[in-house]
Each structure stands twice: as C-alpha cells, then as structure tokens.
Amino acid sequence: MQNKQNFPKNSSLHQSNTLNVGVWQPKGKNGAWEFVWQNAQGTPEYLTLFPKDGSLNVNDLHCAIDESLNHHGKRPTLRMITAALPAMLSQKTLILPAHTQRHAAREHCEMALKAQLPVSLDQVWFDYMLTPLADNQGSRLDIFAILKEIARNYVQDFAPLSLHVLESVSNVLQYAGRFLAPTAKGNLLYLYQRDHLGLAIAPQSLHTAIFQTESHNAADLYAKFYEKFQPSEKPSDKENHIQPIDQVILLQDPQSTNQLSNALVVKSPVPVLALGCALWPED
C-alpha cells in the first residue's frame, strides 16, 4: 500500500540486507496477523494474513515482500519484531547523575528491579534506555522488565514465525507517532484505540506516562487518561503527574473511524502498531 508522503529511503536494508518486519495480532493468534515493512523507498507496506486450520502460510509474506522490493538478488534476512502491552511489563524511570556509564546504568536497573519485583532476577528479562537530560541535569534511565514465563508464552503465540525482537508497545507507539506526525512538537499525548484496546502514551522530560485500558472510543480513552494523570506546571518524576499537554495526536489504523475534537487525527496508511514495530531502531 502506497502513501502519498515522501519517506526517507530504507538505508538499513541496503547496508545490512536485513529488513525489519513488524508483526501484530490484534485479536490473538487465531485472528488476523498484520505485517508491515518498508520498501526500498522507505514507504510502508503491509499484508494481512489469516491462519487456515490454525496454521499460517509464511510463504505468502515472503512473496509479498519480494514483490514490493522488486528484489531479484539475494533475499533479505527478515527481522521479525513485535511488542508487549504495558499490562505485561514492569516499567520504571530513574533520574541518575549526568554522564552515567552504561555498566553503572545496568547496576541501577538490577537494584531497582530487586526492590520492585516479588521474584528473583533470574526469572526476568529486562532492557533499558539511558538518555542524557537537557542542560547537563542528569541522565534518565527507563527500565522495561517482563517475566520470562510471560514472554515465552507470548512469543509462542507467533509460531511458526521466529521472533527476533520483543519491544514495548509504549515505545512502538512513539516510533509510529514520530513517523506519522514528524512536525509535532512540545509535550505530546499519543492516543490509539482499536476494538476494546485503548493506549495513551505521553512522553515527558522526566518520565513517560503510559496508560492501557479497555475503551470503546477515543473520547472514552482520553477521559480515562485524565482520570489517572494529573497535570502539573512543573516537571515531575511522579508517575501520576504530567506536564500540560501541548498537542493530542490520535493515531488511526486504515480502517478506523475514531474521532476526537481536540486532537490531531493522523490516519496511517498501514496498521499503526505493526508499523511501530517495523520502525524499531537497531541502535
């Protein structure tokens, strides 16, 4: 599927002959499977497959990708990427001294998780992002952890695919939002609503407000978000405090008819969460 916007070329494909393919199951393994990738021009394309007798024909995906790339040489290696919902994860943000090194950041992760989780670390997989704050005010450490048992059961639902990356949906929604609304500035609130799933992500300077709920429309999701999070004029690392939102961005799937009067509504040419997975940055 083509998009009228001009996207950057997919340079990673040419450099490593590896192609990111985002995978999402909006209704579980027995429903539709959505796949998104970028062609050589950086344009996102997608394919929806339906299992037959509980089995997925992966050859259909390979054929569609080959056709979109117009590829006659060596077939690229496909890097399959999906994401875990916030309800499956434990997420925490710490503010550390400026110039904190990666080995020290990992030690902080381990200490924080030991204090927060009721299980031992050998039962957990975790990842983190270390980001310098403006004006040399410190370093922000975002921690994402998931129980190994939960992760393994989730990944099994994607068989016969071999998944290579399990990302957080809160990150995936931001990747998609920055891609689809690249000029949006300030304190942003990304909303996504599909079927009964509602996601609201508000990246802030000292933490990211992450919200998952059951909702029937975007207005309901927006109202529930503000029931949990309280606006505050001053930056705060308290999980239920956010700075005032400058712009609300409602990300729509191609088939969505959701509307919200005070939001910038951005209709994606491809399924939003699979797109965000495909945009996973290797570094």
C-alpha positions as CSV (number, residue, x, y, z in Angstrom):
1,M,0.0,0.0,0.0
2,Q,1.4,3.4,-1.0
3,N,1.5,6.6,1.0
4,K,1.5,10.0,-0.7
5,Q,4.1,11.3,1.8
6,N,7.8,11.3,0.9
7,F,9.6,9.0,3.3
8,P,13.4,8.5,3.7
9,K,14.9,5.6,1.9
10,N,15.2,2.4,3.8
11,S,19.0,2.7,4.2
12,S,19.3,-0.2,6.7
13,L,18.1,-2.6,4.1
14,H,20.9,-1.7,1.7
15,Q,23.6,-1.6,4.4
16,S,22.9,-5.0,6.1
17,N,20.4,-6.7,3.8
18,T,18.2,-7.1,6.8
19,L,14.6,-6.0,6.7
20,N,12.5,-5.1,9.8
21,V,9.1,-6.7,9.6
22,G,6.6,-5.5,12.3
23,V,4.1,-8.2,13.4
24,W,0.9,-7.6,15.3
25,Q,-2.0,-9.9,16.3
26,P,-4.9,-7.5,17.1
27,K,-7.2,-10.4,18.1
28,G,-4.8,-13.1,19.1
29,K,-3.1,-15.9,17.2
30,N,-6.4,-17.2,15.7
31,G,-7.4,-13.8,14.2
32,A,-5.7,-11.6,11.6
33,W,-1.9,-11.3,11.5
34,E,-0.7,-7.9,10.4
35,F,2.8,-7.4,8.9
36,V,4.4,-4.1,8.0
37,W,7.8,-3.4,6.3
38,Q,9.3,-0.5,4.3
39,N,10.2,-0.9,0.7
40,A,13.5,0.4,-0.8
41,Q,12.0,4.0,-0.9
42,G,11.1,3.9,2.7
43,T,7.4,3.6,2.0
44,P,5.5,1.4,4.5
45,E,3.6,-1.5,3.0
46,Y,1.5,-4.2,4.7
47,L,-0.1,-7.5,4.4
48,T,-2.8,-9.1,6.5
49,L,-2.8,-12.9,6.7
50,F,-5.4,-15.2,8.3
51,P,-4.5,-18.6,9.7
52,K,-6.1,-21.6,8.0
53,D,-6.8,-24.6,10.2
54,G,-4.6,-23.0,12.9
55,S,-1.6,-22.7,10.5
56,L,-0.1,-19.5,8.9
57,N,1.3,-19.6,5.4
58,V,4.5,-17.7,5.8
59,N,5.3,-18.1,2.1
60,D,2.6,-15.5,1.3
61,L,4.6,-13.0,3.4
62,H,7.8,-13.7,1.6
63,C,6.2,-13.4,-1.8
64,A,4.6,-10.1,-0.9
65,I,7.9,-8.7,0.4
66,D,9.8,-9.9,-2.6
67,E,7.3,-8.2,-4.9
68,S,7.3,-4.9,-3.0
69,L,11.1,-4.8,-3.0
70,N,11.3,-5.8,-6.7
71,H,14.2,-7.9,-5.5
72,H,15.9,-10.3,-7.9
73,G,19.1,-10.9,-6.0
74,K,19.7,-12.4,-2.6
75,R,16.5,-12.3,-0.5
76,P,17.0,-10.0,2.6
77,T,17.0,-11.5,6.0
78,L,13.8,-10.7,7.8
79,R,14.0,-9.4,11.3
80,M,10.6,-10.2,12.9
81,I,9.6,-7.7,15.6
82,T,6.5,-7.5,17.8
83,A,5.7,-5.7,21.1
84,A,4.4,-6.5,24.6
85,L,1.5,-4.5,26.0
86,P,2.0,-2.3,29.1
87,A,0.0,-4.7,31.2
88,M,2.5,-7.4,30.6
89,L,5.5,-5.3,31.6
90,S,7.0,-3.7,34.7
91,Q,8.3,-0.2,33.7
92,K,10.2,2.3,35.8
93,T,12.1,5.5,35.3
94,L,15.1,6.7,37.4
95,I,17.0,10.0,37.3
96,L,20.7,9.4,37.6
97,P,23.7,11.8,37.7
98,A,24.9,13.2,34.4
99,H,27.4,11.1,32.4
100,T,26.3,7.8,34.0
101,Q,28.0,5.0,32.1
102,R,26.1,2.0,30.7
103,H,27.6,-0.5,33.1
104,A,26.5,1.7,36.0
105,A,23.1,2.0,34.5
106,R,22.7,-1.7,34.4
107,E,23.6,-2.0,38.0
108,H,20.9,0.6,38.8
109,C,18.4,-1.5,36.8
110,E,19.2,-4.6,38.8
111,M,18.9,-2.8,42.1
112,A,15.6,-1.2,41.2
113,L,14.1,-4.4,39.9
114,K,15.2,-6.4,43.0
115,A,13.4,-3.8,45.2
116,Q,10.3,-3.6,43.0
117,L,9.6,-7.2,41.8
118,P,8.5,-10.1,44.1
119,V,10.6,-12.6,42.1
120,S,14.3,-13.1,41.6
121,L,16.1,-11.5,38.7
122,D,16.8,-14.9,37.0
123,Q,13.1,-15.1,36.3
124,V,13.1,-11.8,34.5
125,W,14.2,-10.4,31.2
126,F,14.9,-6.6,31.2
127,D,16.1,-3.9,28.9
128,Y,16.8,-0.2,29.4
129,M,17.3,3.1,27.7
130,L,19.8,5.7,29.1
131,T,19.1,9.3,27.9
132,P,21.0,12.4,28.8
133,L,18.8,15.2,30.1
134,A,19.0,18.8,28.8
135,D,21.4,21.3,30.3
136,N,23.5,18.5,31.9
137,Q,20.8,18.0,34.5
138,G,21.4,14.3,34.8
139,S,20.6,11.1,32.9
140,R,17.2,9.4,32.5
141,L,17.1,5.6,32.9
142,D,14.0,3.9,31.5
143,I,13.7,0.3,32.6
144,F,11.4,-2.4,31.0
145,A,11.1,-5.8,32.5
146,I,9.0,-8.9,31.8
147,L,8.7,-12.3,33.4
148,K,10.4,-14.9,31.3
149,E,7.3,-17.2,31.6
150,I,5.0,-14.4,30.3
151,A,7.4,-13.6,27.4
152,R,7.8,-17.2,26.4
153,N,4.1,-17.8,26.3
154,Y,3.5,-14.6,24.3
155,V,6.2,-15.5,21.8
156,Q,4.8,-19.0,21.3
157,D,1.6,-17.4,20.0
158,F,3.5,-16.3,17.0
159,A,4.7,-19.7,15.8
160,P,5.7,-20.7,13.2
161,L,7.4,-17.3,13.0
162,S,10.7,-16.9,14.7
163,L,10.6,-13.5,16.5
164,H,13.9,-11.7,16.9
165,V,12.8,-8.6,18.9
166,L,10.2,-8.1,21.6
167,E,9.8,-4.4,22.2
168,S,7.5,-2.4,24.5
169,V,4.2,-1.1,23.0
170,S,4.8,2.2,24.7
171,N,8.0,2.6,22.6
172,V,6.4,1.3,19.5
173,L,3.5,3.8,19.6
174,Q,6.1,6.6,19.9
175,Y,8.1,5.3,16.9
176,A,4.9,5.3,14.8
177,G,3.8,8.7,16.1
178,R,7.1,10.4,15.3
179,F,7.0,8.8,11.8
180,L,3.4,9.8,11.0
181,A,3.4,13.2,12.7
182,P,7.1,14.3,12.4
183,T,6.4,18.0,12.9
184,A,4.5,17.7,16.2
185,K,6.4,19.5,19.0
186,G,6.1,20.0,22.7
187,N,4.5,17.7,25.3
188,L,2.6,15.2,23.2
189,L,-0.1,12.7,24.0
190,Y,-0.4,9.8,21.6
191,L,-3.7,8.0,21.6
192,Y,-4.6,4.7,20.0
193,Q,-7.9,2.9,20.2
194,R,-8.9,-0.3,18.5
195,D,-11.7,-2.7,19.3
196,H,-11.6,-2.6,23.2
197,L,-7.9,-1.8,23.5
198,G,-7.0,1.8,24.5
199,L,-3.4,3.1,24.7
200,A,-2.3,6.5,25.8
201,I,1.4,7.5,25.8
202,A,2.7,10.9,26.9
203,P,6.5,11.3,26.7
204,Q,7.7,13.7,29.3
205,S,11.1,15.1,30.2
206,L,11.4,13.1,33.4
207,H,9.2,10.1,32.6
208,T,6.7,8.7,30.2
209,A,3.1,8.4,31.2
210,I,1.9,5.0,30.0
211,F,-1.8,4.0,30.1
212,Q,-3.6,0.9,28.9
213,T,-7.3,0.4,29.4
214,E,-10.5,-1.0,27.9
215,S,-12.2,1.7,25.9
216,H,-14.8,1.9,23.2
217,N,-13.7,5.1,21.5
218,A,-11.1,7.8,21.6
219,A,-13.1,10.2,23.7
220,D,-13.5,7.5,26.4
221,L,-9.8,6.7,26.3
222,Y,-8.9,10.4,26.6
223,A,-11.2,10.9,29.6
224,K,-9.9,7.8,31.4
225,F,-6.3,9.0,30.9
226,Y,-7.0,12.3,32.7
227,E,-8.7,10.4,35.5
228,K,-5.4,8.8,36.3
229,F,-2.9,11.5,35.4
230,Q,-2.9,15.0,37.0
231,P,-1.4,17.9,35.0
232,S,1.4,19.9,36.9
233,E,3.1,23.0,35.7
234,K,6.5,21.9,37.0
235,P,8.3,18.8,35.6
236,S,7.8,15.9,38.0
237,D,9.1,12.3,38.1
238,K,5.9,11.2,39.9
239,E,4.3,8.6,37.8
240,N,0.8,10.1,38.0
241,H,1.9,13.7,37.3
242,I,2.3,15.1,33.8
243,Q,3.2,18.5,32.4
244,P,0.3,20.1,30.5
245,I,-0.1,18.5,27.1
246,D,0.6,20.8,24.1
247,Q,-0.9,18.5,21.4
248,V,-3.0,15.4,21.4
249,I,-2.4,13.0,18.4
250,L,-4.9,10.3,17.6
251,L,-3.2,7.6,15.5
252,Q,-5.7,5.8,13.3
253,D,-5.4,2.4,11.6
254,P,-6.5,2.4,7.9
255,Q,-10.0,1.2,8.7
256,S,-10.5,3.3,11.8
257,T,-13.3,5.9,12.1
258,N,-12.3,7.2,15.5
259,Q,-12.5,11.0,16.0
260,L,-11.6,13.3,18.8
261,S,-12.4,17.0,18.5
262,N,-9.3,18.4,20.3
263,A,-6.8,16.0,18.6
264,L,-4.7,16.0,15.5
265,V,-6.1,12.9,13.8
266,V,-3.5,11.1,11.7
267,K,-4.7,8.2,9.6
268,S,-1.9,5.7,9.0
269,P,-1.6,4.0,5.6
270,V,-0.8,0.8,7.4
271,P,-1.7,-0.8,10.8
272,V,-0.2,1.5,13.5
273,L,1.3,-1.0,16.0
274,A,2.8,-3.2,13.3
275,L,4.3,0.0,11.7
276,G,5.8,1.0,15.0
277,C,7.4,-2.5,15.4
278,A,8.9,-2.2,11.9
279,L,10.4,1.1,12.8
280,W,12.4,-0.4,15.7
281,P,15.8,1.2,15.8
282,E,18.6,-1.3,15.9
283,D,20.8,1.0,18.0
